[in-house]
Amino acid sequence: MNEVLDFISHFHKISKTNDIDEVFTCGCCYWFAYILCGRFQEAEMMYDPVINHFMVGYGGRLYDITGDVTDKYNATAWKDFEDELERQRIVDYCIQFSK
């Protein structure tokens, strides 16, 4: 197992309600990606606009709370997401929870 998967597995071990995947895939995916980016300094915030899901890119792979999702998503770097109107909507609804 790699260091990212080891870190992710810790969240599953300490979850008493077993809803950790749901929390971080249905509304809080940005915040789990943020945690991973803080823990793994070379990790990059990634976003799949079709699925509306955040994850991180690290070591040539993609990760979210469910583990290695490289084959599941077609993500691009969040910093390169150019649609400003859509970007603001995502920030409002998915990151700041202000709308």
C-alpha positions, -999 to +999 in steps of 0.1 A: +000+000+000+013+035-007+015+064+017-016+082+004-037+050+007-024+044+042-034+080+052-069+075+037-074+042+054-069+059+088-101+079+082-120+047+076-106+030+107-117+059+130-152+064+115-177+051+140-207+055+117-191+042+085-205+071+065-171+087+059-172+079+021-206+095+018-196+127+037-165+132+015-180+122-018-214+139-015-208+175-007-174+177+011-151+162-016-132+196-019-124+195+018-110+160+018-089+169-012-078+200+008-067+177+037-047+155+013-030+186-002-021+197+032-007+164+042+011+156+009+029+188-002+033+177-039-004+168-042-024+190-065-061+199-063-079+183-092-115+186-104-138+166-127-163+191-141-186+164-156-190+146-123-185+177-101-160+161-079-127+171-063-097+149-057-060+152-056-033+143-081-002+128-065+025+107-080+007+104-113-025+090-096-058+105-085-071+100-050-103+108-030-117+093+002-124+060-016-088+055-025-071+054-059-097+068-084-074+073-114-095+051-137-128+065-125-124+103-132-112+126-160-099+154-138-080+185-146-060+208-123-084+231-104-060+260-108-065+256-146-103+256-145-111+286-167-149+290-167-151+318-142-189+318-139-189+281-132-159+283-110-177+309-088-208+287-086-186+258-075-169+279-049-202+292-036-220+259-034-193+233-029-165+250-010-179+279+010-215+264+013-228+300+010-256+293-014 
